[in-house]
Amino acid sequence: MRRRIPIGIGLLVVGAAWYAFRPERLIINRYVDEPLDAATVDDHQAELVGRGLVPPPVFVALRAGRFRSGAHETEGVATVHDLGDGRRVLRLTAFRTSNGPDVHVYLVAAPVVRDDESVKRADVVDLGALKGNIGDQNYEVPERVDLSRYQSVSIWCKRFGVGFGSASLRKS
């Protein structure tokens, strides 16, 4: 009986450490290949475009920037597109970073993200969990977000409070 208690405690510690750090994510990549039009057109409109009955929608790039690495090597381009109907999408293209636990895409109220502290001190808009650590992906930008104020993107690990990488969004 005395041996079971330390073994049980040891298993709990190992399980808690595994959950916190998720070490398998260091070697397992999540790939995404999301087209821009998938975020913007419904099935009916896609059918009309496919049959040549209506022209494809035109997307206007409002702001864009290249990622630079933070705590993890990060590369690719972040672009905010106006979809023409009042909606905007942040699109990550040629994107690649490390996988990790609880990684999110933030718009940051700062022209440049210099370090983790600049994200922690700034207002942020959480666009959601990172869909994949490799590939093209879209995140809807809420209508209330003023792009003249939120001028950077951060790939942010909420669990450990570190930025994997960031991009300053410049007018296109």
Backbone as JSON Lines, residues from 0, in Angstrom:
{"i":0,"aa":"M","n":[0.83,-1.19,0.0],"ca":[0.0,0.0,0.0],"c":[0.87,1.25,0.0]}
{"i":1,"aa":"R","n":[1.96,1.24,0.75],"ca":[2.83,2.42,0.84],"c":[3.51,2.71,-0.5]}
{"i":2,"aa":"R","n":[3.72,1.7,-1.31],"ca":[4.35,1.91,-2.61],"c":[3.38,2.52,-3.62]}
{"i":3,"aa":"R","n":[2.11,2.24,-3.49],"ca":[1.12,2.72,-4.45],"c":[0.95,4.23,-4.39]}
{"i":4,"aa":"I","n":[1.04,4.81,-3.23],"ca":[0.84,6.26,-3.08],"c":[1.93,7.03,-3.84]}
{"i":5,"aa":"P","n":[3.23,6.74,-3.63],"ca":[4.25,7.47,-4.41],"c":[4.13,7.23,-5.91]}
{"i":6,"aa":"I","n":[3.78,6.03,-6.31],"ca":[3.61,5.74,-7.75],"c":[2.44,6.55,-8.3]}
{"i":7,"aa":"G","n":[1.35,6.6,-7.57],"ca":[0.18,7.38,-8.0],"c":[0.5,8.86,-8.09]}
{"i":8,"aa":"I","n":[1.23,9.39,-7.1],"ca":[1.63,10.8,-7.13],"c":[2.56,11.05,-8.31]}
{"i":9,"aa":"G","n":[3.48,10.14,-8.55],"ca":[4.4,10.27,-9.68],"c":[3.66,10.3,-11.01]}
{"i":10,"aa":"L","n":[2.67,9.44,-11.16],"ca":[1.88,9.42,-12.39],"c":[1.09,10.71,-12.57]}
{"i":11,"aa":"L","n":[0.56,11.25,-11.48],"ca":[-0.15,12.53,-11.55],"c":[0.78,13.66,-11.98]}
{"i":12,"aa":"V","n":[1.99,13.69,-11.43],"ca":[2.96,14.72,-11.79],"c":[3.34,14.62,-13.27]}
{"i":13,"aa":"V","n":[3.62,13.4,-13.73],"ca":[3.97,13.19,-15.14],"c":[2.8,13.6,-16.03]}
{"i":14,"aa":"G","n":[1.59,13.23,-15.67],"ca":[0.41,13.6,-16.46],"c":[0.2,15.11,-16.51]}
{"i":15,"aa":"A","n":[0.37,15.77,-15.38],"ca":[0.22,17.23,-15.34],"c":[1.3,17.91,-16.17]}
{"i":16,"aa":"A","n":[2.53,17.43,-16.1],"ca":[3.62,18.0,-16.89],"c":[3.38,17.79,-18.38]}
{"i":17,"aa":"W","n":[2.91,16.61,-18.75],"ca":[2.61,16.34,-20.15],"c":[1.53,17.3,-20.64]}
{"i":18,"aa":"Y","n":[0.46,17.49,-19.87],"ca":[-0.62,18.38,-20.27],"c":[-0.13,19.82,-20.41]}
{"i":19,"aa":"A","n":[0.7,20.27,-19.5],"ca":[1.19,21.65,-19.53],"c":[2.11,21.9,-20.71]}
{"i":20,"aa":"F","n":[3.01,20.99,-20.99],"ca":[4.04,21.22,-22.0],"c":[3.7,20.63,-23.36]}
{"i":21,"aa":"R","n":[2.85,19.61,-23.41],"ca":[2.47,18.94,-24.66],"c":[3.69,18.68,-25.54]}
{"i":22,"aa":"P","n":[4.64,17.89,-25.06],"ca":[5.9,17.68,-25.78],"c":[5.73,17.05,-27.16]}
{"i":23,"aa":"E","n":[4.66,16.31,-27.37],"ca":[4.47,15.7,-28.69],"c":[4.28,16.75,-29.77]}
{"i":24,"aa":"R","n":[3.83,17.95,-29.39],"ca":[3.61,19.01,-30.37],"c":[4.92,19.59,-30.91]}
{"i":25,"aa":"L","n":[6.02,19.29,-30.25],"ca":[7.31,19.74,-30.77],"c":[7.69,18.99,-32.03]}
{"i":26,"aa":"I","n":[7.13,17.8,-32.22],"ca":[7.5,16.99,-33.38],"c":[6.33,16.73,-34.33]}
{"i":27,"aa":"I","n":[5.11,17.08,-33.92],"ca":[3.94,16.86,-34.76],"c":[3.49,18.2,-35.34]}
{"i":28,"aa":"N","n":[3.49,18.31,-36.66],"ca":[3.04,19.53,-37.32],"c":[1.56,19.41,-37.69]}
{"i":29,"aa":"R","n":[0.89,20.56,-37.68],"ca":[-0.5,20.65,-38.15],"c":[-0.5,21.5,-39.41]}
{"i":30,"aa":"Y","n":[-0.86,20.9,-40.53],"ca":[-0.86,21.57,-41.83],"c":[-2.25,22.11,-42.14]}
{"i":31,"aa":"V","n":[-2.29,23.31,-42.73],"ca":[-3.54,23.94,-43.15],"c":[-3.34,24.43,-44.58]}
{"i":32,"aa":"D","n":[-4.36,24.28,-45.4],"ca":[-4.33,24.82,-46.76],"c":[-5.71,25.38,-47.05]}
{"i":33,"aa":"E","n":[-5.99,26.54,-46.47],"ca":[-7.31,27.15,-46.54],"c":[-7.29,28.25,-47.61]}
{"i":34,"aa":"P","n":[-8.09,28.12,-48.66],"ca":[-8.12,29.19,-49.66],"c":[-8.83,30.43,-49.13]}
{"i":35,"aa":"L","n":[-8.48,31.57,-49.65],"ca":[-9.1,32.81,-49.2],"c":[-10.6,32.81,-49.5]}
{"i":36,"aa":"D","n":[-11.0,32.3,-50.64],"ca":[-12.42,32.33,-50.99],"c":[-13.29,31.46,-50.09]}
{"i":37,"aa":"A","n":[-12.69,30.47,-49.42],"ca":[-13.47,29.61,-48.51],"c":[-14.01,30.41,-47.34]}
{"i":38,"aa":"A","n":[-13.31,31.47,-46.96],"ca":[-13.74,32.28,-45.83],"c":[-14.78,33.31,-46.24]}
{"i":39,"aa":"T","n":[-15.03,33.43,-47.54],"ca":[-15.8,34.57,-47.99],"c":[-17.06,34.27,-48.75]}
{"i":40,"aa":"V","n":[-17.16,33.14,-49.38],"ca":[-18.33,32.89,-50.22],"c":[-19.12,31.7,-49.69]}
{"i":41,"aa":"D","n":[-20.44,31.79,-49.82],"ca":[-21.27,30.66,-49.42],"c":[-21.34,29.66,-50.58]}
{"i":42,"aa":"D","n":[-21.96,28.53,-50.34],"ca":[-22.02,27.46,-51.36],"c":[-22.72,27.91,-52.63]}
{"i":43,"aa":"H","n":[-23.81,28.67,-52.47],"ca":[-24.56,29.13,-53.65],"c":[-23.71,30.06,-54.51]}
{"i":44,"aa":"Q","n":[-23.05,31.02,-53.85],"ca":[-22.2,31.95,-54.59],"c":[-21.04,31.21,-55.25]}
{"i":45,"aa":"A","n":[-20.46,30.24,-54.56],"ca":[-19.36,29.46,-55.13],"c":[-19.82,28.72,-56.38]}
{"i":46,"aa":"E","n":[-21.04,28.19,-56.35],"ca":[-21.57,27.49,-57.52],"c":[-21.74,28.45,-58.69]}
{"i":47,"aa":"L","n":[-22.27,29.65,-58.42],"ca":[-22.47,30.65,-59.48],"c":[-21.14,31.08,-60.09]}
{"i":48,"aa":"V","n":[-20.14,31.27,-59.24],"ca":[-18.81,31.63,-59.73],"c":[-18.25,30.49,-60.57]}
{"i":49,"aa":"G","n":[-18.38,29.26,-60.08],"ca":[-17.86,28.08,-60.77],"c":[-18.5,27.88,-62.14]}
{"i":50,"aa":"R","n":[-19.76,28.25,-62.28],"ca":[-20.46,28.1,-63.56],"c":[-20.25,29.32,-64.46]}
{"i":51,"aa":"G","n":[-19.51,30.32,-63.98],"ca":[-19.23,31.51,-64.78],"c":[-20.39,32.48,-64.86]}
{"i":52,"aa":"L","n":[-21.38,32.34,-63.98],"ca":[-22.55,33.22,-64.01],"c":[-22.31,34.55,-63.31]}
{"i":53,"aa":"V","n":[-21.4,34.55,-62.37],"ca":[-21.01,35.81,-61.69],"c":[-19.49,35.82,-61.58]}
{"i":54,"aa":"P","n":[-18.92,37.03,-61.57],"ca":[-17.46,37.08,-61.44],"c":[-17.03,36.72,-60.03]}
{"i":55,"aa":"P","n":[-15.81,36.21,-59.89],"ca":[-15.32,35.92,-58.54],"c":[-15.18,37.21,-57.74]}
{"i":56,"aa":"P","n":[-15.33,37.12,-56.43],"ca":[-15.2,38.32,-55.61],"c":[-13.78,38.88,-55.69]}
{"i":57,"aa":"V","n":[-13.69,40.2,-55.53],"ca":[-12.39,40.88,-55.54],"c":[-12.05,41.23,-54.11]}
{"i":58,"aa":"F","n":[-10.88,40.85,-53.68],"ca":[-10.44,41.12,-52.32],"c":[-9.35,42.19,-52.37]}
{"i":59,"aa":"V","n":[-9.46,43.18,-51.5],"ca":[-8.5,44.28,-51.46],"c":[-7.61,44.1,-50.25]}
{"i":60,"aa":"A","n":[-6.3,44.09,-50.48],"ca":[-5.35,44.01,-49.37],"c":[-5.24,45.39,-48.72]}
{"i":61,"aa":"L","n":[-5.57,45.46,-47.43],"ca":[-5.52,46.72,-46.7],"c":[-4.16,46.95,-46.04]}
{"i":62,"aa":"R","n":[-3.64,45.9,-45.42],"ca":[-2.36,45.98,-44.71],"c":[-1.66,44.64,-44.84]}
{"i":63,"aa":"A","n":[-0.33,44.68,-44.8],"ca":[0.43,43.43,-44.91],"c":[1.79,43.59,-44.24]}
{"i":64,"aa":"G","n":[2.36,42.47,-43.86],"ca":[3.7,42.47,-43.26],"c":[4.27,41.07,-43.2]}
{"i":65,"aa":"R","n":[5.58,40.99,-43.16],"ca":[6.3,39.7,-43.06],"c":[6.53,39.37,-41.59]}
{"i":66,"aa":"F","n":[6.41,38.1,-41.28],"ca":[6.69,37.64,-39.92],"c":[8.18,37.66,-39.64]}
{"i":67,"aa":"R","n":[8.48,37.95,-38.4],"ca":[9.85,37.78,-37.89],"c":[9.75,36.87,-36.67]}
{"i":68,"aa":"S","n":[10.8,36.15,-36.43],"ca":[10.8,35.16,-35.36],"c":[10.83,35.81,-33.99]}
{"i":69,"aa":"G","n":[10.21,35.11,-33.05],"ca":[10.26,35.49,-31.64],"c":[10.91,34.34,-30.89]}
{"i":70,"aa":"A","n":[10.15,33.73,-29.98],"ca":[10.67,32.6,-29.21],"c":[10.89,31.37,-30.09]}
{"i":71,"aa":"H","n":[10.2,31.31,-31.23],"ca":[10.34,30.2,-32.17],"c":[10.51,30.77,-33.57]}
{"i":72,"aa":"E","n":[11.21,30.04,-34.4],"ca":[11.37,30.49,-35.78],"c":[10.0,30.56,-36.44]}
{"i":73,"aa":"T","n":[9.7,31.72,-37.02],"ca":[8.41,31.97,-37.64],"c":[8.63,32.72,-38.95]}
{"i":74,"aa":"E","n":[7.91,32.31,-39.99],"ca":[8.05,32.97,-41.29],"c":[6.71,32.98,-42.01]}
{"i":75,"aa":"G","n":[6.6,33.84,-43.0],"ca":[5.39,33.96,-43.8],"c":[4.93,35.39,-43.88]}
{"i":76,"aa":"V","n":[3.75,35.59,-44.43],"ca":[3.18,36.92,-44.63],"c":[1.8,36.98,-43.99]}
{"i":77,"aa":"A","n":[1.51,38.09,-43.32],"ca":[0.18,38.35,-42.77],"c":[-0.43,39.49,-43.59]}
{"i":78,"aa":"T","n":[-1.65,39.29,-44.08],"ca":[-2.33,40.3,-44.88],"c":[-3.77,40.43,-44.4]}
{"i":79,"aa":"V","n":[-4.22,41.67,-44.2],"ca":[-5.62,41.91,-43.9],"c":[-6.3,42.27,-45.21]}
{"i":80,"aa":"H","n":[-7.32,41.47,-45.56],"ca":[-8.07,41.67,-46.81],"c":[-9.45,42.22,-46.49]}
{"i":81,"aa":"D","n":[-9.88,43.2,-47.29],"ca":[-11.27,43.67,-47.28],"c":[-12.02,42.78,-48.25]}
{"i":82,"aa":"L","n":[-13.08,42.15,-47.78],"ca":[-13.81,41.19,-48.61],"c":[-14.89,41.85,-49.46]}
{"i":83,"aa":"G","n":[-15.05,43.16,-49.31],"ca":[-16.0,43.88,-50.15],"c":[-17.41,43.94,-49.61]}
{"i":84,"aa":"D","n":[-17.67,43.24,-48.54],"ca":[-19.03,43.25,-47.97],"c":[-19.01,43.71,-46.51]}
{"i":85,"aa":"G","n":[-17.96,44.44,-46.16],"ca":[-17.82,44.93,-44.79],"c":[-17.03,44.01,-43.89]}
{"i":86,"aa":"R","n":[-16.76,42.79,-44.36],"ca":[-15.97,41.85,-43.56],"c":[-14.5,41.96,-43.95]}
{"i":87,"aa":"R","n":[-13.65,41.64,-42.98],"ca":[-12.21,41.61,-43.21],"c":[-11.65,40.3,-42.68]}
{"i":88,"aa":"V","n":[-10.59,39.85,-43.35],"ca":[-9.95,38.59,-42.97],"c":[-8.45,38.83,-42.86]}
{"i":89,"aa":"L","n":[-7.87,38.32,-41.78],"ca":[-6.41,38.25,-41.67],"c":[-6.0,36.93,-42.28]}
{"i":90,"aa":"R","n":[-5.16,36.98,-43.29],"ca":[-4.72,35.77,-43.97],"c":[-3.23,35.57,-43.74]}
{"i":91,"aa":"L","n":[-2.87,34.38,-43.31],"ca":[-1.46,34.0,-43.17],"c":[-1.11,33.14,-44.38]}
{"i":92,"aa":"T","n":[-0.08,33.54,-45.13],"ca":[0.34,32.77,-46.31],"c":[1.8,32.4,-46.19]}
{"i":93,"aa":"A","n":[2.15,31.28,-46.79],"ca":[3.51,30.74,-46.71],"c":[3.96,30.73,-45.25]}
{"i":94,"aa":"F","n":[3.02,30.42,-44.38],"ca":[3.24,30.52,-42.93],"c":[3.86,29.24,-42.39]}
{"i":95,"aa":"R","n":[4.79,29.44,-41.46],"ca":[5.44,28.31,-40.79],"c":[5.97,28.79,-39.44]}
{"i":96,"aa":"T","n":[5.65,28.01,-38.4],"ca":[6.2,28.24,-37.07],"c":[6.23,26.9,-36.34]}
{"i":97,"aa":"S","n":[6.64,26.91,-35.1],"ca":[6.61,25.69,-34.29],"c":[5.18,25.43,-33.82]}
{"i":98,"aa":"N","n":[4.89,24.2,-33.53],"ca":[3.62,23.87,-32.92],"c":[3.77,24.06,-31.42]}
{"i":99,"aa":"G","n":[2.68,24.19,-30.73],"ca":[2.75,24.35,-29.29],"c":[1.37,24.32,-28.68]}
{"i":100,"aa":"P","n":[1.32,24.34,-27.36],"ca":[0.03,24.3,-26.68],"c":[-0.61,25.68,-26.6]}
{"i":101,"aa":"D","n":[-1.89,25.77,-26.89],"ca":[-2.68,26.99,-26.67],"c":[-2.09,28.2,-27.41]}
{"i":102,"aa":"V","n":[-1.76,28.03,-28.7],"ca":[-1.2,29.11,-29.5],"c":[-2.34,29.83,-30.21]}
{"i":103,"aa":"H","n":[-2.35,31.16,-30.11],"ca":[-3.42,32.0,-30.67],"c":[-2.86,33.04,-31.62]}
{"i":104,"aa":"V","n":[-3.75,33.61,-32.41],"ca":[-3.41,34.71,-33.31],"c":[-3.98,35.98,-32.7]}
{"i":105,"aa":"Y","n":[-3.1,36.93,-32.4],"ca":[-3.49,38.2,-31.79],"c":[-3.26,39.35,-32.77]}
{"i":106,"aa":"L","n":[-4.19,40.29,-32.8],"ca":[-3.91,41.61,-33.33],"c":[-3.49,42.45,-32.14]}
{"i":107,"aa":"V","n":[-2.41,43.21,-32.3],"ca":[-1.82,43.93,-31.18],"c":[-1.87,45.43,-31.46]}
{"i":108,"aa":"A","n":[-2.29,46.2,-30.45],"ca":[-2.36,47.66,-30.56],"c":[-0.97,48.25,-30.36]}
{"i":109,"aa":"A","n":[-0.11,48.0,-31.33],"ca":[1.26,48.53,-31.33],"c":[1.76,48.45,-32.77]}
{"i":110,"aa":"P","n":[2.54,49.44,-33.2],"ca":[3.05,49.39,-34.57],"c":[4.06,48.28,-34.8]}
{"i":111,"aa":"V","n":[4.81,47.93,-33.74],"ca":[5.82,46.88,-33.83],"c":[5.81,46.09,-32.54]}
{"i":112,"aa":"V","n":[5.88,44.76,-32.64],"ca":[6.03,43.91,-31.46],"c":[7.51,43.63,-31.31]}
{"i":113,"aa":"R","n":[8.12,44.27,-30.33],"ca":[9.57,44.14,-30.14],"c":[9.94,42.94,-29.28]}
{"i":114,"aa":"D","n":[9.06,42.63,-28.31],"ca":[9.33,41.55,-27.37],"c":[8.02,41.13,-26.73]}
{"i":115,"aa":"D","n":[8.07,40.14,-25.85],"ca":[6.87,39.64,-25.19],"c":[6.2,40.71,-24.33]}
{"i":116,"aa":"E","n":[6.99,41.54,-23.7],"ca":[6.43,42.59,-22.83],"c":[5.58,43.57,-23.61]}
{"i":117,"aa":"S","n":[5.95,43.86,-24.87],"ca":[5.15,44.8,-25.65],"c":[3.76,44.24,-25.94]}
{"i":118,"aa":"V","n":[3.62,42.91,-26.05],"ca":[2.3,42.3,-26.23],"c":[1.55,42.3,-24.9]}
{"i":119,"aa":"K","n":[2.23,41.99,-23.83],"ca":[1.58,41.93,-22.52],"c":[1.05,43.3,-22.09]}
{"i":120,"aa":"R","n":[1.73,44.39,-22.48],"ca":[1.32,45.73,-22.1],"c":[0.24,46.31,-23.02]}
{"i":121,"aa":"A","n":[0.15,45.82,-24.25],"ca":[-0.76,46.39,-25.25],"c":[-2.15,45.75,-25.18]}
{"i":122,"aa":"D","n":[-3.11,46.46,-25.74],"ca":[-4.42,45.85,-25.96],"c":[-4.28,44.85,-27.1]}
{"i":123,"aa":"V","n":[-4.96,43.74,-26.98],"ca":[-4.93,42.73,-28.04],"c":[-6.35,42.29,-28.37]}
{"i":124,"aa":"V","n":[-6.51,41.82,-29.6],"ca":[-7.74,41.18,-30.03],"c":[-7.37,39.75,-30.4]}
{"i":125,"aa":"D","n":[-7.95,38.8,-29.69],"ca":[-7.67,37.38,-29.93],"c":[-8.56,36.92,-31.1]}
{"i":126,"aa":"L","n":[-7.93,36.58,-32.22],"ca":[-8.68,36.12,-33.4],"c":[-8.95,34.62,-33.36]}
{"i":127,"aa":"G","n":[-8.43,33.94,-32.35],"ca":[-8.71,32.52,-32.2],"c":[-7.45,31.69,-32.16]}
{"i":128,"aa":"A","n":[-7.65,30.41,-31.92],"ca":[-6.53,29.46,-31.85],"c":[-5.9,29.31,-33.23]}
{"i":129,"aa":"L","n":[-4.59,29.16,-33.26],"ca":[-3.87,28.93,-34.5],"c":[-4.38,27.62,-35.1]}
{"i":130,"aa":"K","n":[-4.81,27.66,-36.35],"ca":[-5.4,26.49,-37.0],"c":[-4.37,25.44,-37.33]}
{"i":131,"aa":"G","n":[-3.18,25.87,-37.64],"ca":[-2.09,24.97,-37.97],"c":[-0.78,25.73,-37.91]}
{"i":132,"aa":"N","n":[0.29,25.04,-37.65],"ca":[1.57,25.74,-37.57],"c":[2.26,25.84,-38.93]}
{"i":133,"aa":"I","n":[1.68,25.22,-39.95],"ca":[2.22,25.32,-41.3],"c":[1.06,25.49,-42.28]}
{"i":134,"aa":"G","n":[1.16,26.49,-43.15],"ca":[0.2,26.63,-44.24],"c":[-0.6,27.91,-44.23]}
{"i":135,"aa":"D","n":[-1.41,28.05,-45.27],"ca":[-2.25,29.23,-45.47],"c":[-3.54,29.09,-44.68]}
{"i":136,"aa":"Q","n":[-3.92,30.19,-44.0],"ca":[-5.1,30.14,-43.15],"c":[-5.69,31.53,-42.97]}
{"i":137,"aa":"N","n":[-6.99,31.57,-42.62],"ca":[-7.76,32.82,-42.52],"c":[-8.36,32.96,-41.13]}
{"i":138,"aa":"Y","n":[-8.41,34.24,-40.68],"ca":[-9.01,34.58,-39.39],"c":[-9.86,35.83,-39.59]}
{"i":139,"aa":"E","n":[-11.13,35.73,-39.25],"ca":[-12.01,36.89,-39.41],"c":[-11.63,37.98,-38.42]}
{"i":140,"aa":"V","n":[-11.58,39.22,-38.93],"ca":[-11.26,40.39,-38.1],"c":[-12.59,41.05,-37.72]}
{"i":141,"aa":"P","n":[-12.88,41.16,-36.43],"ca":[-14.15,41.77,-36.02],"c":[-14.31,43.19,-36.57]}
{"i":142,"aa":"E","n":[-15.54,43.54,-36.87],"ca":[-15.84,44.85,-37.44],"c":[-15.37,46.0,-36.55]}
{"i":143,"aa":"R","n":[-15.42,45.81,-35.26],"ca":[-15.06,46.87,-34.29],"c":[-13.57,47.18,-34.26]}
{"i":144,"aa":"V","n":[-12.73,46.35,-34.87],"ca":[-11.28,46.52,-34.8],"c":[-10.84,47.65,-35.73]}
{"i":145,"aa":"D","n":[-10.18,48.64,-35.16],"ca":[-9.64,49.77,-35.9],"c":[-8.2,49.43,-36.31]}
{"i":146,"aa":"L","n":[-8.0,49.2,-37.61],"ca":[-6.68,48.79,-38.09],"c":[-5.62,49.88,-37.98]}
{"i":147,"aa":"S","n":[-6.04,51.12,-37.78],"ca":[-5.04,52.17,-37.56],"c":[-4.47,52.07,-36.13]}
{"i":148,"aa":"R","n":[-5.17,51.37,-35.27],"ca":[-4.7,51.15,-33.89],"c":[-4.03,49.79,-33.73]}
{"i":149,"aa":"Y","n":[-4.62,48.75,-34.28],"ca":[-4.09,47.38,-34.17],"c":[-3.23,47.13,-35.41]}
{"i":150,"aa":"Q","n":[-1.93,47.42,-35.28],"ca":[-1.03,47.44,-36.42],"c":[-0.06,46.27,-36.48]}
{"i":151,"aa":"S","n":[-0.21,45.31,-35.59],"ca":[0.69,44.15,-35.58],"c":[-0.08,42.87,-35.34]}
{"i":152,"aa":"V","n":[0.54,41.77,-35.76],"ca":[0.02,40.43,-35.5],"c":[1.05,39.7,-34.66]}
{"i":153,"aa":"S","n":[0.58,38.97,-33.66],"ca":[1.47,38.14,-32.85],"c":[0.93,36.72,-32.81]}
{"i":154,"aa":"I","n":[1.8,35.76,-33.01],"ca":[1.46,34.36,-32.81],"c":[1.88,34.09,-31.36]}
{"i":155,"aa":"W","n":[0.89,33.91,-30.5],"ca":[1.09,34.0,-29.05],"c":[0.72,32.7,-28.35]}
{"i":156,"aa":"C","n":[1.63,32.19,-27.53],"ca":[1.35,31.03,-26.7],"c":[0.77,31.53,-25.38]}
{"i":157,"aa":"K","n":[-0.53,31.34,-25.21],"ca":[-1.2,31.83,-24.01],"c":[-0.72,31.08,-22.76]}
{"i":158,"aa":"R","n":[-0.44,29.8,-22.92],"ca":[-0.06,28.99,-21.76],"c":[1.23,29.5,-21.13]}
{"i":159,"aa":"F","n":[2.21,29.88,-21.96],"ca":[3.51,30.29,-21.42],"c":[3.78,31.78,-21.56]}
{"i":160,"aa":"G","n":[2.87,32.52,-22.15],"ca":[3.02,33.97,-22.26],"c":[4.21,34.39,-23.11]}
{"i":161,"aa":"V","n":[4.39,33.71,-24.26],"ca":[5.5,34.07,-25.16],"c":[5.0,34.16,-26.6]}
{"i":162,"aa":"G","n":[5.64,35.05,-27.33],"ca":[5.33,35.21,-28.74],"c":[6.22,34.33,-29.59]}
{"i":163,"aa":"F","n":[5.6,33.53,-30.45],"ca":[6.36,32.69,-31.37],"c":[6.95,33.54,-32.49]}
{"i":164,"aa":"G","n":[6.2,34.55,-32.93],"ca":[6.64,35.45,-34.0],"c":[5.63,36.56,-34.16]}
{"i":165,"aa":"S","n":[6.01,37.6,-34.93],"ca":[5.13,38.73,-35.12],"c":[5.35,39.37,-36.49]}
{"i":166,"aa":"A","n":[4.36,40.16,-36.9],"ca":[4.46,40.9,-38.16],"c":[3.83,42.28,-37.95]}
{"i":167,"aa":"S","n":[4.52,43.3,-38.41],"ca":[3.95,44.66,-38.42],"c":[3.15,44.8,-39.7]}
{"i":168,"aa":"L","n":[1.94,45.31,-39.57],"ca":[1.04,45.46,-40.71],"c":[1.13,46.87,-41.26]}
{"i":169,"aa":"R","n":[1.65,47.01,-42.46],"ca":[1.79,48.3,-43.13],"c":[0.7,48.43,-44.18]}
{"i":170,"aa":"K","n":[0.28,49.66,-44.46],"ca":[-0.72,49.89,-45.5],"c":[-0.22,49.36,-46.82]}
{"i":171,"aa":"S","n":[-1.13,48.69,-47.53],"ca":[-0.78,48.12,-48.84],"c":[-0.93,49.15,-49.94]}
